[in-house]
């Protein structure tokens, strides 16, 4: 079995890609895909990058 995990770029939580495609949150910033465990982490990371 091969389980794929991605790491939330903000809090470093490992998120499984197997269970559900929508279990993770991803967004495109400056043409690059960023993966987060939830929308809150995405928003926090986005603020961190802009400031
Ligand atoms: Zn997170």
mmCIF file of the protein (N, C-alpha, C, O) and its ligand, coordinates in Angstrom:
data_MODEL
# 
_entry.id   MODEL 
# 
loop_
_entity.id 
_entity.type 
_entity.pdbx_number_of_molecules 
1 polymer     1 
2 non-polymer 1 
# 
_entity_poly.entity_id                      1 
_entity_poly.type                           'polypeptide(L)' 
_entity_poly.nstd_linkage                   no 
_entity_poly.nstd_monomer                   no 
_entity_poly.pdbx_seq_one_letter_code       
;(UNK)(UNK)(UNK)(UNK)(UNK)(UNK)(UNK)(UNK)(UNK)(UNK)(UNK)(UNK)(UNK)(UNK)(UNK)(UNK)
(UNK)(UNK)(UNK)(UNK)(UNK)(UNK)(UNK)(UNK)(UNK)(UNK)(UNK)(UNK)(UNK)(UNK)(UNK)(UNK)
(UNK)(UNK)(UNK)(UNK)(UNK)(UNK)(UNK)(UNK)(UNK)(UNK)(UNK)(UNK)(UNK)(UNK)(UNK)(UNK)
(UNK)(UNK)(UNK)
;
_entity_poly.pdbx_seq_one_letter_code_can   XXXXXXXXXXXXXXXXXXXXXXXXXXXXXXXXXXXXXXXXXXXXXXXXXXX 
_entity_poly.pdbx_strand_id                 A 
# 
loop_
_entity_poly_seq.entity_id 
_entity_poly_seq.num 
_entity_poly_seq.mon_id 
_entity_poly_seq.hetero 
1 1  UNK n 
1 2  UNK n 
1 3  UNK n 
1 4  UNK n 
1 5  UNK n 
1 6  UNK n 
1 7  UNK n 
1 8  UNK n 
1 9  UNK n 
1 10 UNK n 
1 11 UNK n 
1 12 UNK n 
1 13 UNK n 
1 14 UNK n 
1 15 UNK n 
1 16 UNK n 
1 17 UNK n 
1 18 UNK n 
1 19 UNK n 
1 20 UNK n 
1 21 UNK n 
1 22 UNK n 
1 23 UNK n 
1 24 UNK n 
1 25 UNK n 
1 26 UNK n 
1 27 UNK n 
1 28 UNK n 
1 29 UNK n 
1 30 UNK n 
1 31 UNK n 
1 32 UNK n 
1 33 UNK n 
1 34 UNK n 
1 35 UNK n 
1 36 UNK n 
1 37 UNK n 
1 38 UNK n 
1 39 UNK n 
1 40 UNK n 
1 41 UNK n 
1 42 UNK n 
1 43 UNK n 
1 44 UNK n 
1 45 UNK n 
1 46 UNK n 
1 47 UNK n 
1 48 UNK n 
1 49 UNK n 
1 50 UNK n 
1 51 UNK n 
# 
loop_
_struct_asym.id 
_struct_asym.entity_id 
A 1 
B 2 
# 
loop_
_chem_comp.id 
_chem_comp.type 
_chem_comp.mon_nstd_flag 
UNK 'L-peptide linking' . 
ZN  non-polymer         . 
# 
_pdbx_entity_nonpoly.entity_id   2 
_pdbx_entity_nonpoly.name        ? 
_pdbx_entity_nonpoly.comp_id     ZN 
# 
_pdbx_nonpoly_scheme.asym_id         B 
_pdbx_nonpoly_scheme.entity_id       2 
_pdbx_nonpoly_scheme.mon_id          ZN 
_pdbx_nonpoly_scheme.ndb_seq_num     1 
_pdbx_nonpoly_scheme.pdb_seq_num     101 
_pdbx_nonpoly_scheme.auth_seq_num    101 
_pdbx_nonpoly_scheme.pdb_mon_id      ZN 
_pdbx_nonpoly_scheme.auth_mon_id     ZN 
_pdbx_nonpoly_scheme.pdb_strand_id   A 
_pdbx_nonpoly_scheme.pdb_ins_code    . 
# 
loop_
_atom_site.group_PDB 
_atom_site.id 
_atom_site.type_symbol 
_atom_site.label_atom_id 
_atom_site.label_alt_id 
_atom_site.label_comp_id 
_atom_site.label_asym_id 
_atom_site.label_entity_id 
_atom_site.label_seq_id 
_atom_site.pdbx_PDB_ins_code 
_atom_site.Cartn_x 
_atom_site.Cartn_y 
_atom_site.Cartn_z 
_atom_site.occupancy 
_atom_site.B_iso_or_equiv 
_atom_site.pdbx_formal_charge 
_atom_site.auth_seq_id 
_atom_site.auth_comp_id 
_atom_site.auth_asym_id 
_atom_site.auth_atom_id 
_atom_site.pdbx_PDB_model_num 
ATOM   1   N  N  . UNK A 1 1  ? 0.842   -1.210 0.000  1.00 0.00 ? 1   UNK A N  1 
ATOM   2   C  CA . UNK A 1 1  ? 0.000   0.000  0.000  1.00 0.00 ? 1   UNK A CA 1 
ATOM   3   C  C  . UNK A 1 1  ? 0.874   1.256  0.000  1.00 0.00 ? 1   UNK A C  1 
ATOM   4   O  O  . UNK A 1 1  ? 1.903   1.307  0.674  1.00 0.00 ? 1   UNK A O  1 
ATOM   5   N  N  . UNK A 1 2  ? 0.470   2.221  -0.729 1.00 0.00 ? 2   UNK A N  1 
ATOM   6   C  CA . UNK A 1 2  ? 1.217   3.471  -0.744 1.00 0.00 ? 2   UNK A CA 1 
ATOM   7   C  C  . UNK A 1 2  ? 0.314   4.617  -0.298 1.00 0.00 ? 2   UNK A C  1 
ATOM   8   O  O  . UNK A 1 2  ? -0.614  5.024  -0.997 1.00 0.00 ? 2   UNK A O  1 
ATOM   9   N  N  . UNK A 1 3  ? 0.620   5.108  0.870  1.00 0.00 ? 3   UNK A N  1 
ATOM   10  C  CA . UNK A 1 3  ? -0.130  6.260  1.356  1.00 0.00 ? 3   UNK A CA 1 
ATOM   11  C  C  . UNK A 1 3  ? 0.642   7.531  1.039  1.00 0.00 ? 3   UNK A C  1 
ATOM   12  O  O  . UNK A 1 3  ? 1.832   7.650  1.329  1.00 0.00 ? 3   UNK A O  1 
ATOM   13  N  N  . UNK A 1 4  ? -0.048  8.449  0.455  1.00 0.00 ? 4   UNK A N  1 
ATOM   14  C  CA . UNK A 1 4  ? 0.615   9.719  0.135  1.00 0.00 ? 4   UNK A CA 1 
ATOM   15  C  C  . UNK A 1 4  ? 0.246   10.751 1.183  1.00 0.00 ? 4   UNK A C  1 
ATOM   16  O  O  . UNK A 1 4  ? -0.917  10.931 1.545  1.00 0.00 ? 4   UNK A O  1 
ATOM   17  N  N  . UNK A 1 5  ? 1.291   11.421 1.653  1.00 0.00 ? 5   UNK A N  1 
ATOM   18  C  CA . UNK A 1 5  ? 1.061   12.481 2.618  1.00 0.00 ? 5   UNK A CA 1 
ATOM   19  C  C  . UNK A 1 5  ? 1.675   13.778 2.120  1.00 0.00 ? 5   UNK A C  1 
ATOM   20  O  O  . UNK A 1 5  ? 2.741   13.795 1.506  1.00 0.00 ? 5   UNK A O  1 
ATOM   21  N  N  . UNK A 1 6  ? 0.986   14.834 2.397  1.00 0.00 ? 6   UNK A N  1 
ATOM   22  C  CA . UNK A 1 6  ? 1.572   16.148 2.166  1.00 0.00 ? 6   UNK A CA 1 
ATOM   23  C  C  . UNK A 1 6  ? 1.631   16.859 3.504  1.00 0.00 ? 6   UNK A C  1 
ATOM   24  O  O  . UNK A 1 6  ? 0.861   16.555 4.415  1.00 0.00 ? 6   UNK A O  1 
ATOM   25  N  N  . UNK A 1 7  ? 2.536   17.794 3.616  1.00 0.00 ? 7   UNK A N  1 
ATOM   26  C  CA . UNK A 1 7  ? 2.701   18.491 4.876  1.00 0.00 ? 7   UNK A CA 1 
ATOM   27  C  C  . UNK A 1 7  ? 2.140   19.903 4.762  1.00 0.00 ? 7   UNK A C  1 
ATOM   28  O  O  . UNK A 1 7  ? 2.443   20.643 3.826  1.00 0.00 ? 7   UNK A O  1 
ATOM   29  N  N  . UNK A 1 8  ? 1.318   20.251 5.737  1.00 0.00 ? 8   UNK A N  1 
ATOM   30  C  CA . UNK A 1 8  ? 0.803   21.612 5.793  1.00 0.00 ? 8   UNK A CA 1 
ATOM   31  C  C  . UNK A 1 8  ? 1.982   22.576 5.879  1.00 0.00 ? 8   UNK A C  1 
ATOM   32  O  O  . UNK A 1 8  ? 2.844   22.433 6.746  1.00 0.00 ? 8   UNK A O  1 
ATOM   33  N  N  . UNK A 1 9  ? 2.019   23.544 4.993  1.00 0.00 ? 9   UNK A N  1 
ATOM   34  C  CA . UNK A 1 9  ? 3.171   24.440 4.933  1.00 0.00 ? 9   UNK A CA 1 
ATOM   35  C  C  . UNK A 1 9  ? 3.213   25.423 6.099  1.00 0.00 ? 9   UNK A C  1 
ATOM   36  O  O  . UNK A 1 9  ? 4.234   26.068 6.340  1.00 0.00 ? 9   UNK A O  1 
ATOM   37  N  N  . UNK A 1 10 ? 2.111   25.532 6.814  1.00 0.00 ? 10  UNK A N  1 
ATOM   38  C  CA . UNK A 1 10 ? 2.087   26.477 7.939  1.00 0.00 ? 10  UNK A CA 1 
ATOM   39  C  C  . UNK A 1 10 ? 2.363   25.787 9.271  1.00 0.00 ? 10  UNK A C  1 
ATOM   40  O  O  . UNK A 1 10 ? 3.256   26.209 10.005 1.00 0.00 ? 10  UNK A O  1 
ATOM   41  N  N  . UNK A 1 11 ? 1.616   24.739 9.596  1.00 0.00 ? 11  UNK A N  1 
ATOM   42  C  CA . UNK A 1 11 ? 1.742   24.115 10.919 1.00 0.00 ? 11  UNK A CA 1 
ATOM   43  C  C  . UNK A 1 11 ? 2.452   22.764 10.867 1.00 0.00 ? 11  UNK A C  1 
ATOM   44  O  O  . UNK A 1 11 ? 2.658   22.124 11.899 1.00 0.00 ? 11  UNK A O  1 
ATOM   45  N  N  . UNK A 1 12 ? 2.828   22.327 9.647  1.00 0.00 ? 12  UNK A N  1 
ATOM   46  C  CA . UNK A 1 12 ? 3.601   21.092 9.445  1.00 0.00 ? 12  UNK A CA 1 
ATOM   47  C  C  . UNK A 1 12 ? 2.829   19.817 9.786  1.00 0.00 ? 12  UNK A C  1 
ATOM   48  O  O  . UNK A 1 12 ? 3.435   18.758 9.945  1.00 0.00 ? 12  UNK A O  1 
ATOM   49  N  N  . UNK A 1 13 ? 1.526   19.902 9.898  1.00 0.00 ? 13  UNK A N  1 
ATOM   50  C  CA . UNK A 1 13 ? 0.706   18.713 10.101 1.00 0.00 ? 13  UNK A CA 1 
ATOM   51  C  C  . UNK A 1 13 ? 0.677   17.883 8.818  1.00 0.00 ? 13  UNK A C  1 
ATOM   52  O  O  . UNK A 1 13 ? 0.548   18.424 7.721  1.00 0.00 ? 13  UNK A O  1 
ATOM   53  N  N  . UNK A 1 14 ? 0.797   16.574 8.968  1.00 0.00 ? 14  UNK A N  1 
ATOM   54  C  CA . UNK A 1 14 ? 0.731   15.724 7.790  1.00 0.00 ? 14  UNK A CA 1 
ATOM   55  C  C  . UNK A 1 14 ? -0.717  15.444 7.424  1.00 0.00 ? 14  UNK A C  1 
ATOM   56  O  O  . UNK A 1 14 ? -1.523  15.049 8.266  1.00 0.00 ? 14  UNK A O  1 
ATOM   57  N  N  . UNK A 1 15 ? -1.030  15.656 6.156  1.00 0.00 ? 15  UNK A N  1 
ATOM   58  C  CA . UNK A 1 15 ? -2.388  15.474 5.673  1.00 0.00 ? 15  UNK A CA 1 
ATOM   59  C  C  . UNK A 1 15 ? -2.394  14.347 4.651  1.00 0.00 ? 15  UNK A C  1 
ATOM   60  O  O  . UNK A 1 15 ? -1.625  14.372 3.690  1.00 0.00 ? 15  UNK A O  1 
ATOM   61  N  N  . UNK A 1 16 ? -3.254  13.363 4.853  1.00 0.00 ? 16  UNK A N  1 
ATOM   62  C  CA . UNK A 1 16 ? -3.335  12.248 3.915  1.00 0.00 ? 16  UNK A CA 1 
ATOM   63  C  C  . UNK A 1 16 ? -4.051  12.663 2.644  1.00 0.00 ? 16  UNK A C  1 
ATOM   64  O  O  . UNK A 1 16 ? -5.072  13.349 2.683  1.00 0.00 ? 16  UNK A O  1 
ATOM   65  N  N  . UNK A 1 17 ? -3.498  12.236 1.516  1.00 0.00 ? 17  UNK A N  1 
ATOM   66  C  CA . UNK A 1 17 ? -4.155  12.511 0.240  1.00 0.00 ? 17  UNK A CA 1 
ATOM   67  C  C  . UNK A 1 17 ? -5.125  11.396 -0.132 1.00 0.00 ? 17  UNK A C  1 
ATOM   68  O  O  . UNK A 1 17 ? -5.919  11.545 -1.061 1.00 0.00 ? 17  UNK A O  1 
ATOM   69  N  N  . UNK A 1 18 ? -5.060  10.276 0.593  1.00 0.00 ? 18  UNK A N  1 
ATOM   70  C  CA . UNK A 1 18 ? -5.857  9.112  0.231  1.00 0.00 ? 18  UNK A CA 1 
ATOM   71  C  C  . UNK A 1 18 ? -7.340  9.265  0.576  1.00 0.00 ? 18  UNK A C  1 
ATOM   72  O  O  . UNK A 1 18 ? -8.221  9.001  -0.243 1.00 0.00 ? 18  UNK A O  1 
ATOM   73  N  N  . UNK A 1 19 ? -7.586  9.701  1.814  1.00 0.00 ? 19  UNK A N  1 
ATOM   74  C  CA . UNK A 1 19 ? -8.940  9.672  2.340  1.00 0.00 ? 19  UNK A CA 1 
ATOM   75  C  C  . UNK A 1 19 ? -9.917  10.482 1.506  1.00 0.00 ? 19  UNK A C  1 
ATOM   76  O  O  . UNK A 1 19 ? -10.960 9.985  1.083  1.00 0.00 ? 19  UNK A O  1 
ATOM   77  N  N  . UNK A 1 20 ? -9.567  11.713 1.283  1.00 0.00 ? 20  UNK A N  1 
ATOM   78  C  CA . UNK A 1 20 ? -10.484 12.574 0.554  1.00 0.00 ? 20  UNK A CA 1 
ATOM   79  C  C  . UNK A 1 20 ? -9.722  13.710 -0.098 1.00 0.00 ? 20  UNK A C  1 
ATOM   80  O  O  . UNK A 1 20 ? -8.843  14.315 0.515  1.00 0.00 ? 20  UNK A O  1 
ATOM   81  N  N  . UNK A 1 21 ? -10.058 13.989 -1.319 1.00 0.00 ? 21  UNK A N  1 
ATOM   82  C  CA . UNK A 1 21 ? -9.363  15.040 -2.044 1.00 0.00 ? 21  UNK A CA 1 
ATOM   83  C  C  . UNK A 1 21 ? -9.603  16.393 -1.399 1.00 0.00 ? 21  UNK A C  1 
ATOM   84  O  O  . UNK A 1 21 ? -8.796  17.313 -1.534 1.00 0.00 ? 21  UNK A O  1 
ATOM   85  N  N  . UNK A 1 22 ? -10.709 16.500 -0.707 1.00 0.00 ? 22  UNK A N  1 
ATOM   86  C  CA . UNK A 1 22 ? -11.066 17.784 -0.117 1.00 0.00 ? 22  UNK A CA 1 
ATOM   87  C  C  . UNK A 1 22 ? -10.692 17.866 1.357  1.00 0.00 ? 22  UNK A C  1 
ATOM   88  O  O  . UNK A 1 22 ? -11.028 18.832 2.042  1.00 0.00 ? 22  UNK A O  1 
ATOM   89  N  N  . UNK A 1 23 ? -9.986  16.829 1.841  1.00 0.00 ? 23  UNK A N  1 
ATOM   90  C  CA . UNK A 1 23 ? -9.532  16.852 3.226  1.00 0.00 ? 23  UNK A CA 1 
ATOM   91  C  C  . UNK A 1 23 ? -8.399  17.846 3.410  1.00 0.00 ? 23  UNK A C  1 
ATOM   92  O  O  . UNK A 1 23 ? -8.120  18.309 4.517  1.00 0.00 ? 23  UNK A O  1 
ATOM   93  N  N  . UNK A 1 24 ? -7.763  18.156 2.309  1.00 0.00 ? 24  UNK A N  1 
ATOM   94  C  CA . UNK A 1 24 ? -6.691  19.144 2.381  1.00 0.00 ? 24  UNK A CA 1 
ATOM   95  C  C  . UNK A 1 24 ? -7.129  20.421 1.671  1.00 0.00 ? 24  UNK A C  1 
ATOM   96  O  O  . UNK A 1 24 ? -8.067  20.424 0.874  1.00 0.00 ? 24  UNK A O  1 
ATOM   97  N  N  . UNK A 1 25 ? -6.436  21.485 1.977  1.00 0.00 ? 25  UNK A N  1 
ATOM   98  C  CA . UNK A 1 25 ? -6.727  22.761 1.346  1.00 0.00 ? 25  UNK A CA 1 
ATOM   99  C  C  . UNK A 1 25 ? -5.508  23.196 0.570  1.00 0.00 ? 25  UNK A C  1 
ATOM   100 O  O  . UNK A 1 25 ? -4.404  23.258 1.112  1.00 0.00 ? 25  UNK A O  1 
ATOM   101 N  N  . UNK A 1 26 ? -5.705  23.495 -0.686 1.00 0.00 ? 26  UNK A N  1 
ATOM   102 C  CA . UNK A 1 26 ? -4.561  23.995 -1.448 1.00 0.00 ? 26  UNK A CA 1 
ATOM   103 C  C  . UNK A 1 26 ? -4.932  25.243 -2.231 1.00 0.00 ? 26  UNK A C  1 
ATOM   104 O  O  . UNK A 1 26 ? -6.075  25.430 -2.648 1.00 0.00 ? 26  UNK A O  1 
ATOM   105 N  N  . UNK A 1 27 ? -3.948  26.071 -2.412 1.00 0.00 ? 27  UNK A N  1 
ATOM   106 C  CA . UNK A 1 27 ? -4.173  27.328 -3.086 1.00 0.00 ? 27  UNK A CA 1 
ATOM   107 C  C  . UNK A 1 27 ? -2.968  27.653 -3.960 1.00 0.00 ? 27  UNK A C  1 
ATOM   108 O  O  . UNK A 1 27 ? -1.872  27.140 -3.735 1.00 0.00 ? 27  UNK A O  1 
ATOM   109 N  N  . UNK A 1 28 ? -3.175  28.489 -4.936 1.00 0.00 ? 28  UNK A N  1 
ATOM   110 C  CA . UNK A 1 28 ? -2.084  28.887 -5.820 1.00 0.00 ? 28  UNK A CA 1 
ATOM   111 C  C  . UNK A 1 28 ? -1.644  30.304 -5.453 1.00 0.00 ? 28  UNK A C  1 
ATOM   112 O  O  . UNK A 1 28 ? -2.426  31.253 -5.525 1.00 0.00 ? 28  UNK A O  1 
ATOM   113 N  N  . UNK A 1 29 ? -0.384  30.423 -5.060 1.00 0.00 ? 29  UNK A N  1 
ATOM   114 C  CA . UNK A 1 29 ? 0.172   31.744 -4.756 1.00 0.00 ? 29  UNK A CA 1 
ATOM   115 C  C  . UNK A 1 29 ? 1.361   31.980 -5.673 1.00 0.00 ? 29  UNK A C  1 
ATOM   116 O  O  . UNK A 1 29 ? 2.324   31.212 -5.680 1.00 0.00 ? 29  UNK A O  1 
ATOM   117 N  N  . UNK A 1 30 ? 1.275   33.057 -6.447 1.00 0.00 ? 30  UNK A N  1 
ATOM   118 C  CA . UNK A 1 30 ? 2.337   33.387 -7.401 1.00 0.00 ? 30  UNK A CA 1 
ATOM   119 C  C  . UNK A 1 30 ? 2.644   32.225 -8.349 1.00 0.00 ? 30  UNK A C  1 
ATOM   120 O  O  . UNK A 1 30 ? 3.803   31.972 -8.681 1.00 0.00 ? 30  UNK A O  1 
ATOM   121 N  N  . UNK A 1 31 ? 1.599   31.528 -8.777 1.00 0.00 ? 31  UNK A N  1 
ATOM   122 C  CA . UNK A 1 31 ? 1.753   30.453 -9.749 1.00 0.00 ? 31  UNK A CA 1 
ATOM   123 C  C  . UNK A 1 31 ? 2.282   29.155 -9.174 1.00 0.00 ? 31  UNK A C  1 
ATOM   124 O  O  . UNK A 1 31 ? 2.523   28.202 -9.915 1.00 0.00 ? 31  UNK A O  1 
ATOM   125 N  N  . UNK A 1 32 ? 2.467   29.106 -7.849 1.00 0.00 ? 32  UNK A N  1 
ATOM   126 C  CA . UNK A 1 32 ? 2.989   27.903 -7.213 1.00 0.00 ? 32  UNK A CA 1 
ATOM   127 C  C  . UNK A 1 32 ? 1.936   27.333 -6.268 1.00 0.00 ? 32  UNK A C  1 
ATOM   128 O  O  . UNK A 1 32 ? 1.269   28.078 -5.550 1.00 0.00 ? 32  UNK A O  1 
ATOM   129 N  N  . UNK A 1 33 ? 1.789   25.990 -6.272 1.00 0.00 ? 33  UNK A N  1 
ATOM   130 C  CA . UNK A 1 33 ? 0.779   25.378 -5.439 1.00 0.00 ? 33  UNK A CA 1 
ATOM   131 C  C  . UNK A 1 33 ? 1.281   25.217 -4.016 1.00 0.00 ? 33  UNK A C  1 
ATOM   132 O  O  . UNK A 1 33 ? 2.377   24.710 -3.778 1.00 0.00 ? 33  UNK A O  1 
ATOM   133 N  N  . UNK A 1 34 ? 0.459   25.657 -3.079 1.00 0.00 ? 34  UNK A N  1 
ATOM   134 C  CA . UNK A 1 34 ? 0.779   25.511 -1.665 1.00 0.00 ? 34  UNK A CA 1 
ATOM   135 C  C  . UNK A 1 34 ? -0.291  24.654 -1.018 1.00 0.00 ? 34  UNK A C  1 
ATOM   136 O  O  . UNK A 1 34 ? -1.478  24.816 -1.302 1.00 0.00 ? 34  UNK A O  1 
ATOM   137 N  N  . UNK A 1 35 ? 0.124   23.736 -0.144 1.00 0.00 ? 35  UNK A N  1 
ATOM   138 C  CA . UNK A 1 35 ? -0.812  22.802 0.472  1.00 0.00 ? 35  UNK A CA 1 
ATOM   139 C  C  . UNK A 1 35 ? -0.886  23.058 1.971  1.00 0.00 ? 35  UNK A C  1 
ATOM   140 O  O  . UNK A 1 35 ? 0.131   23.218 2.646  1.00 0.00 ? 35  UNK A O  1 
ATOM   141 N  N  . UNK A 1 36 ? -2.108  23.093 2.470  1.00 0.00 ? 36  UNK A N  1 
ATOM   142 C  CA . UNK A 1 36 ? -2.342  23.320 3.894  1.00 0.00 ? 36  UNK A CA 1 
ATOM   143 C  C  . UNK A 1 36 ? -3.372  22.320 4.400  1.00 0.00 ? 36  UNK A C  1 
ATOM   144 O  O  . UNK A 1 36 ? -4.096  21.711 3.612  1.00 0.00 ? 36  UNK A O  1 
ATOM   145 N  N  . UNK A 1 37 ? -3.436  22.154 5.733  1.00 0.00 ? 37  UNK A N  1 
ATOM   146 C  CA . UNK A 1 37 ? -4.393  21.211 6.300  1.00 0.00 ? 37  UNK A CA 1 
ATOM   147 C  C  . UNK A 1 37 ? -5.788  21.821 6.343  1.00 0.00 ? 37  UNK A C  1 
ATOM   148 O  O  . UNK A 1 37 ? -6.784  21.097 6.368  1.00 0.00 ? 37  UNK A O  1 
ATOM   149 N  N  . UNK A 1 38 ? -5.864  23.127 6.351  1.00 0.00 ? 38  UNK A N  1 
ATOM   150 C  CA . UNK A 1 38 ? -7.156  23.789 6.444  1.00 0.00 ? 38  UNK A CA 1 
ATOM   151 C  C  . UNK A 1 38 ? -7.037  25.224 5.932  1.00 0.00 ? 38  UNK A C  1 
ATOM   152 O  O  . UNK A 1 38 ? -5.939  25.737 5.716  1.00 0.00 ? 38  UNK A O  1 
ATOM   153 N  N  . UNK A 1 39 ? -8.173  25.843 5.750  1.00 0.00 ? 39  UNK A N  1 
ATOM   154 C  CA . UNK A 1 39 ? -8.185  27.195 5.190  1.00 0.00 ? 39  UNK A CA 1 
ATOM   155 C  C  . UNK A 1 39 ? -7.563  28.214 6.149  1.00 0.00 ? 39  UNK A C  1 
ATOM   156 O  O  . UNK A 1 39 ? -7.004  29.220 5.713  1.00 0.00 ? 39  UNK A O  1 
ATOM   157 N  N  . UNK A 1 40 ? -7.659  27.951 7.443  1.00 0.00 ? 40  UNK A N  1 
ATOM   158 C  CA . UNK A 1 40 ? -7.084  28.884 8.420  1.00 0.00 ? 40  UNK A CA 1 
ATOM   159 C  C  . UNK A 1 40 ? -5.573  28.976 8.280  1.00 0.00 ? 40  UNK A C  1 
ATOM   160 O  O  . UNK A 1 40 ? -4.993  30.061 8.328  1.00 0.00 ? 40  UNK A O  1 
ATOM   161 N  N  . UNK A 1 41 ? -4.950  27.825 8.107  1.00 0.00 ? 41  UNK A N  1 
ATOM   162 C  CA . UNK A 1 41 ? -3.497  27.806 7.915  1.00 0.00 ? 41  UNK A CA 1 
ATOM   163 C  C  . UNK A 1 41 ? -3.127  28.524 6.625  1.00 0.00 ? 41  UNK A C  1 
ATOM   164 O  O  . UNK A 1 41 ? -2.128  29.243 6.578  1.00 0.00 ? 41  UNK A O  1 
ATOM   165 N  N  . UNK A 1 42 ? -3.918  28.335 5.590  1.00 0.00 ? 42  UNK A N  1 
ATOM   166 C  CA . UNK A 1 42 ? -3.652  28.984 4.309  1.00 0.00 ? 42  UNK A CA 1 
ATOM   167 C  C  . UNK A 1 42 ? -3.712  30.497 4.454  1.00 0.00 ? 42  UNK A C  1 
ATOM   168 O  O  . UNK A 1 42 ? -2.858  31.211 3.929  1.00 0.00 ? 42  UNK A O  1 
ATOM   169 N  N  . UNK A 1 43 ? -4.709  30.976 5.158  1.00 0.00 ? 43  UNK A N  1 
ATOM   170 C  CA . UNK A 1 43 ? -4.863  32.418 5.336  1.00 0.00 ? 43  UNK A CA 1 
ATOM   171 C  C  . UNK A 1 43 ? -3.739  32.997 6.182  1.00 0.00 ? 43  UNK A C  1 
ATOM   172 O  O  . UNK A 1 43 ? -3.225  34.078 5.893  1.00 0.00 ? 43  UNK A O  1 
ATOM   173 N  N  . UNK A 1 44 ? -3.360  32.268 7.230  1.00 0.00 ? 44  UNK A N  1 
ATOM   174 C  CA . UNK A 1 44 ? -2.278  32.739 8.084  1.00 0.00 ? 44  UNK A CA 1 
ATOM   175 C  C  . UNK A 1 44 ? -0.962  32.796 7.320  1.00 0.00 ? 44  UNK A C  1 
ATOM   176 O  O  . UNK A 1 44 ? -0.191  33.747 7.452  1.00 0.00 ? 44  UNK A O  1 
ATOM   177 N  N  . UNK A 1 45 ? -0.718  31.753 6.513  1.00 0.00 ? 45  UNK A N  1 
ATOM   178 C  CA . UNK A 1 45 ? 0.524   31.718 5.748  1.00 0.00 ? 45  UNK A CA 1 
ATOM   179 C  C  . UNK A 1 45 ? 0.549   32.807 4.688  1.00 0.00 ? 45  UNK A C  1 
ATOM   180 O  O  . UNK A 1 45 ? 1.596   33.386 4.398  1.00 0.00 ? 45  UNK A O  1 
ATOM   181 N  N  . UNK A 1 46 ? -0.609  33.077 4.119  1.00 0.00 ? 46  UNK A N  1 
ATOM   182 C  CA . UNK A 1 46 ? -0.703  34.111 3.097  1.00 0.00 ? 46  UNK A CA 1 
ATOM   183 C  C  . UNK A 1 46 ? -0.392  35.483 3.702  1.00 0.00 ? 46  UNK A C  1 
ATOM   184 O  O  . UNK A 1 46 ? 0.310   36.286 3.088  1.00 0.00 ? 46  UNK A O  1 
ATOM   185 N  N  . UNK A 1 47 ? -0.903  35.747 4.883  1.00 0.00 ? 47  UNK A N  1 
ATOM   186 C  CA . UNK A 1 47 ? -0.619  37.008 5.569  1.00 0.00 ? 47  UNK A CA 1 
ATOM   187 C  C  . UNK A 1 47 ? 0.872   37.110 5.906  1.00 0.00 ? 47  UNK A C  1 
ATOM   188 O  O  . UNK A 1 47 ? 1.501   38.155 5.737  1.00 0.00 ? 47  UNK A O  1 
ATOM   189 N  N  . UNK A 1 48 ? 1.408   35.987 6.389  1.00 0.00 ? 48  UNK A N  1 
ATOM   190 C  CA . UNK A 1 48 ? 2.819   35.950 6.769  1.00 0.00 ? 48  UNK A CA 1 
ATOM   191 C  C  . UNK A 1 48 ? 3.710   36.299 5.572  1.00 0.00 ? 48  UNK A C  1 
ATOM   192 O  O  . UNK A 1 48 ? 4.704   37.013 5.705  1.00 0.00 ? 48  UNK A O  1 
ATOM   193 N  N  . UNK A 1 49 ? 3.331   35.777 4.401  1.00 0.00 ? 49  UNK A N  1 
ATOM   194 C  CA . UNK A 1 49 ? 4.126   35.989 3.182  1.00 0.00 ? 49  UNK A CA 1 
ATOM   195 C  C  . UNK A 1 49 ? 4.026   37.433 2.708  1.00 0.00 ? 49  UNK A C  1 
ATOM   196 O  O  . UNK A 1 49 ? 5.006   38.003 2.227  1.00 0.00 ? 49  UNK A O  1 
ATOM   197 N  N  . UNK A 1 50 ? 2.851   38.018 2.842  1.00 0.00 ? 50  UNK A N  1 
ATOM   198 C  CA . UNK A 1 50 ? 2.638   39.367 2.312  1.00 0.00 ? 50  UNK A CA 1 
ATOM   199 C  C  . UNK A 1 50 ? 3.238   40.446 3.201  1.00 0.00 ? 50  UNK A C  1 
ATOM   200 O  O  . UNK A 1 50 ? 3.650   41.496 2.709  1.00 0.00 ? 50  UNK A O  1 
ATOM   201 N  N  . UNK A 1 51 ? 3.290   40.200 4.492  1.00 0.00 ? 51  UNK A N  1 
ATOM   202 C  CA . UNK A 1 51 ? 3.782   41.237 5.410  1.00 0.00 ? 51  UNK A CA 1 
ATOM   203 C  C  . UNK A 1 51 ? 5.307   41.267 5.510  1.00 0.00 ? 51  UNK A C  1 
ATOM   204 O  O  . UNK A 1 51 ? 5.862   42.085 6.242  1.00 0.00 ? 51  UNK A O  1 
HETATM 205 ZN ZN . ZN  B 2 .  ? -2.030  23.486 9.111  1.00 0.00 ? 101 ZN  A ZN 1 
# 
